[in-house]
Amino acid sequence: MNANQRRLFVEKLAEDEAALRAQLERLRREAEAAAAATGALAAHAADKDMAGQ
């Protein structure tokens, strides 16, 4: 691998890493939101059960 190829490889590697980090962060936020929504739905269902509905 010559110097130019190495430079291009390192640049592409950094771009790929940044894209993967952004994707991972988005997926973490989505998972947290889904978990919060599931918790809210479960709490609501429990409230309905306790109220006899």
C-alpha positions in Angstrom: 0.0 0.0 0.0 1.5 3.3 -1.0 1.2 6.6 1.0 -1.7 7.9 -1.0 -3.6 4.6 -0.7 -2.9 4.6 3.0 -4.1 8.1 3.4 -7.4 7.3 1.5 -7.8 4.2 3.7 -7.4 6.1 6.9 -9.8 8.8 5.7 -12.4 6.3 4.7 -12.0 4.4 8.0 -12.6 7.6 10.0 -15.7 8.3 7.9 -17.0 4.8 8.4 -16.3 5.0 12.2 -18.2 8.3 12.5 -21.2 6.9 10.6 -21.3 3.8 12.8 -21.1 5.9 16.0 -23.9 8.1 14.8 -26.0 5.0 13.9 -25.3 3.4 17.2 -26.3 6.6 19.1 -29.6 6.7 17.1 -30.3 3.1 17.8 -29.7 3.7 21.5 -32.1 6.6 21.6 -34.7 4.6 19.8 -34.3 1.7 22.2 -34.6 4.0 25.2 -37.7 5.5 23.8 -39.2 2.1 23.1 -38.4 1.0 26.6 -39.9 4.1 28.1 -43.0 3.6 26.0 -43.3 0.0 26.9 -43.0 0.9 30.6 -45.6 3.6 30.2 -48.0 1.1 28.5 -47.4 -1.5 31.2 -48.1 1.1 33.9 -51.3 2.1 32.2 -52.4 -1.5 31.8 -51.7 -2.1 35.5 -53.7 1.0 36.4 -56.6 -0.2 34.4 -56.5 -3.7 36.0 -56.5 -2.1 39.5 -59.5 0.0 38.6 -61.4 -3.0 37.4 -61.6 -2.0 33.8 
